[in-house]
Amino acid sequence: MTRQPSPTAQDALLRAASGQGAGMFDDGYALHPIARQAAISTPSHWVDAFVVSASEDGWIDLAGFTGESLRCWHFDDLSEVLTPGTPVAVHALYGVLTAGDELLNVSLAQS
């Protein structure tokens, strides 16, 4: 059985997915519909991971299932939604993070 986010968590994800308050499609803000479709259409670039930490300043540290470390940023504080151990996936080419049923635009940190 899949755990459903609480109403508060779901509200945070919906706000983050819409880029509410940002009004732009820069990395880490609102997800452009074309980027959304491109990410959905290229499944080979998704990396399964789990949340290591998410901070109030928007930085999210992830660990890939095959051992790689990933870091990304989103304008909204998702620290209460993306708790350590939460499974996610990141699209390495288009900078999209799945969180629950939402797709979020993130800025991927260069390693």
PyMOL commands that set and color helices and strands:
alter all, ss='L'
color gray80, all
select helices_A, chain A and resi 7-18+33-41+43-45
alter helices_A, ss='H'
color red, helices_A
select strands_A, chain A and resi 46-54+59-64+69-73+87-91+96-99+102-105+107-108
alter strands_A, ss='S'
color yellow, strands_A
deselect
rebuild
show_as cartoon
